[in-house]
Amino acid sequence: MRTNYVTNPSIETAITGWYEVDTNLPAGDPTIERVAGGYIGSYETKWSYTAGTGDTTGTADQYCLYSGAGTAAQDEVWTVSAYIKLGSGTTSGVTVSLRIPYYDASNTYIGIVSGEDISASLTTDYQRFYYTGTLPSTATISQVGAYLHVGSVADGDAWDLRSDCWLLEKTGTLGDYFDGSTTDTETWTYAWTGTEHASTSTATEVEAGFVGMTVTKLLQG
């Protein structure tokens, strides 16, 4: 069985669970909103900002935190992925990366593992990006999250990033995207673990059954 730990991965009904957190951006706050579009379904997140005077090598994060205690531990390998594209205009002067933050059981931030800058690869068409990271040997790790990170923000820089179909799994292998609303197939079934579009989701492989064979006897006359 696979588990997608992002609790609102496709933003279909609300922006619930998604936040923007900024540091060292004194000129203002980035905005995060749910807008029409999306790689799958009808909606996506729009995360945008234009840096002003005072913004120097700042950082900002759009993130979804899975807040269930006991879901992560030291030295585990996790993979985060998302479909990301540019919105109106271009993203200029900044770095963009996927990251996996980790927390203790009380939801206190401990640290983060980071992927490479993907800003040069972004276009106005959706592409899937991913990062596989290993959590450090920190005994207090209990939770993980999914981040879209923007760094090196300075006066005049800007971004308009759209994202959809987030997947966070406890694995070192990138798998196909799914959530609890993914259509079942002959080999996989999908379900939300709680409220639709507000909980983790699972993909369960269907066990192979016995194929009955019918033998037709031909009667000779």
Summary of the structure (lengths in Angstrom):
residues: 221
radius of gyration: 20.9
end to end distance: 54.4
largest distance: 97.2
contacts: 703
relative contact order: 0.26
helix: 1%
strand: 44%
